Amino acid sequence: MLRFFKGDPNTHIFVFKNGKVTRHGKGIDVWYMPMVSTISVIPVTSEDARFIFSETTGSFQEVAVQGNLTYRLTNPECLVDLLNYSIEPSSRAYASEDPEKLVQRIINTVQTHLRSFINQLPLEKALTEIGKLSDDVLLSIADDKALKGWGIAVESLHFTDVSATPEIKKALEASFREKLLREADQAIYARRAAAVEEERNLSERELQTSIELENRKKELVETQAQNQITLAEGDAKAEELRLKVYESLPSEALLGLALKEWASNAGNLENLSISPDLLGTIGGLMKKKA
């Protein structure tokens, strides 16, 4: 009795009869004889798979790696010969566990490639460079011969979390906290040092200003003193020139000029003392004049 099977456009349908493929294609509809025919269905769209496994870093510390990958079956004709994808047409349930085993094989392959990278990384880099680690493993998987032989393409790979054991995590947190405290202390010391340096610079500027003011005062005093000396020298020079006129005059003439000067200022004199010598000189002058 013939039965009808309507294919899904996201699957590749194979119809087997007596162990040989009688018809296949993407999303095809087929009539088949249940007693003599077998239908295999292989999904050809992208599928997602999650994983979690433990690995050891280059620091000999165990880490847990969680992530997800996206894969696609690119060669259904090859894969149907390697694995059993036959289904129960009425329920569309797979008749074997091969489809699930294939997913596990892909995850195992990812783990193998990951191990070759993470075993060379120190713990700190393994915990912090998740993105780079994902990219490196994805590039390595792209050249995997086993996956190519099965017709499997891993389209994307993401490690969502790489975490250390609770004991190591506490130790890392304590170490990081201590590092932050040291950085905070260093920042405080740096601010204090900057403040001290600024205070020292300010004191130096004030000292330089005081020195400059004192130097200016010194220059002013020296200039004033030099000006007074110059004025005194000028007055002395003027007096010398004024008296130079009287050098050639005889003593009698000088005495006469003195008496004349005295007579003009006689009203301002309160006391006058005349010595015998001066009186004799004045008498002699008067005789000569007579």
ABEGO torsion letter per residue (X at the ends): XBBBBBBBAABBBBBBBGGBBABBEBGBBBBBBAAABBBBBBBABBBBBBBBBBBBBAAGBBBBBBBBBBBBBABAAAAAAABBABBBAAAGBBABAAAAAAAAAAAAAAAAAAAAAAAABBAAAAAABAAAAAAAAAAAAAABAAAAAAGBBBABBBBABBBBBAAAAAAAAAAAAAAAAAAAAAAAAAAAAAAAAAAAAAAAAAAAAAAAAAAAAAAAAAAAAAAAAAAAAAAAAAAAAAAAAAAABBAAAAAAAAAAAAAAAAAABABBBBBAAAAAAAAAAAAAAX
